[in-house]
Amino acid sequence: METSEPLLLADIEAAVRAGWGADTSTPDHRPHWTPDNPARDQCGVTALVLNDLLGGELIRGEVRVDGERTDFHWWNRLGMGVEIDLTREQFGPEEIVTGGTVIPRPAEIVRLREEYELLRGRVLDRLGR
């Protein structure tokens, strides 16, 4: 990726948020996606795109409701312990994110590949990359 100017986190965040849509959300949850909660089910693809742009580690926690795991949640950790989670607001008060384990980036993205490539393309276009 050729760069002319450094990327600002605010610009990356704006580009990611502008790129979200039903077509970039997790397919089995897609019927429940709405523009009222655009971050919903965007965490996996968002974490991968941020990892492309900023490096760092992929973190996976568990989403729990009444003590039962209902899903996983993904975010990023950069150097010096800085964590970035652009999709945290997707959760309702009954959904609690627990844990946070470093997950190695897969050599090949199989699950959510289409959604990841779509979001990545939108973000890079918006950033002029």
Summary of the structure (lengths in Angstrom):
residues: 129
radius of gyration: 14.4
end to end distance: 7.0
largest distance: 48.6
contacts: 334
relative contact order: 0.22
helix: 41%
strand: 22%
